[in-house]
């Protein structure tokens, strides 16, 4: 069974509590549950990581190949716009990666319009609320099957 690493970046542990007008009311546990249901139907296994710490995310990505992950689904959150380290880790492991965002980052503040991560990913999905995660997971499943 193929394994997919799901990485949730900083402050996503606060989903359901923070800025509901932007991020909706779903919690991270609810998103993970929806992803797990889709994964089960598609016969893939997910492992989840949520971290507010850049180095922990970089370490998890760096170990992804050794840990036999077939792909990475990632919402780098605020690190999207700032982390050369996460970008370089994704590029280094050469594992299909899809970047997702709940909000449309291109319709928000100017500083959110650039993703440092997207150029080294297979694709990016943003602006569909929590469905962005499901669309991203389906894209990854299609890539690795």
N, C-alpha and C positions, 0 to 999 in steps of 0.2 A: 504494500500500500504506500503510495507516494505521500510525503510529508510536506506541508507548507508552513513556514514560519510567518506568523502574523505579529507585526510590530506596531504598537500604539505609542506615540511619542508623548511629550510633556503635556500635562494638564488634561489629558484625555480621561484620566481617572475621575475627573470632575464632571464628566458628561451627565446630563440630567439635572445638574445643579447650576451650571454656569451658562450665561448668555443664551437662554433658550430660544430667543428670537433668531439667533445665528445657527446654533447647533442642535436645536430641537430638544425634546424631553427624554429621549432614549438614553439609558445608562450604558456604560461600557459592558456590563454583564449581559444586557439585552442584545447588544450588537454581537458580542461573542456567541451568544446562544443562536442567533439567526445564522451566523457564519457556520457554526457547528452543524446546524440542521442541513444547510446546503452541502457542506462537506460530506456528511453522512450519505446523502442521496447520490453524491458523485464519487463515493468510495475513495476519498482522500482524508488524510488525518491532519489536523491543525494543532499547532502549539502556539500559545499566546505569550507575548511579553508586553507589558506596559512599563515604561520607565520615564522618569523625569530627568534622567542622567544620560548625557550624550555618550560618555564612555561605555556605559552598559549596553547601549544600543549598538555602538560600533563593535564591541566584543561579540555580541550575539550574531551580528551579520558576519563578522570575520570567522566564526566557528560554524556557520551554516553549512558549508560544503562538507566539512569533517563530520558534522552531525547528520549528514545525509538528507538535507532538505532539498527538495526539487525546485522550490520557488519561494519567493518572499512577497507577502502583501503588506504594505507599510503605509501608515499615516504618520509621517514624520512631524506633523503639527508645526510648531514654531521653528523647529530645526530645518524645515523645508527651505527657509530663506537664509539660513545662517551657517549650516554645517557642511563645510568642506570635508570634514572627517567622515561623516555618514556617506556623503557622495562617493568618496574614495573607497570606502569599504564595499559599497554596492558594486562599484566598477571592478574591484579586485576579485570578488568571489565569482563573478561571471555566472550568476544564477538568475534566471528570469525573475524580474521584480516589477511589481505594479505599484505605483504611488496613488493613494486615494485621499480625498478630502471631503468632509461633510459639506462645507460651504464652498461656494465658487470663489476661489482665491483671487480670480481676476476681476471680480466685481467689488472687491473690498479695498482697503487702504493700499496705496501705491507700493509700499514696501513688501506687500504680500504677492505682488504680481510676478515675481521671479522665483522659480524653484531651482535650487542648485542640484537637486536630486533627480528631477525629471529627465535630464539629458542622458543619464546612465540607466534609465529604466526602459522596459518594453513599452510602457505607456503610463498615462496619468488620467484619473477620473476624478472630477470634482463637481460639486454643486448639486448633487442629487440626494442630499441628506444622507441618512444612514444607508440608503440604497447604493451609494457610492462604494461601500465596502462589498456588498453582494455582487455588484457589477464587476468590481475588481477581482473578486474571488472567481467568478465565472470566467473572466478573461484568462486568469492564470490556469485554471483547470483546462481550458481549451488549449493553452500553450503547451502544457506538459503531458497531455494525453496523446 
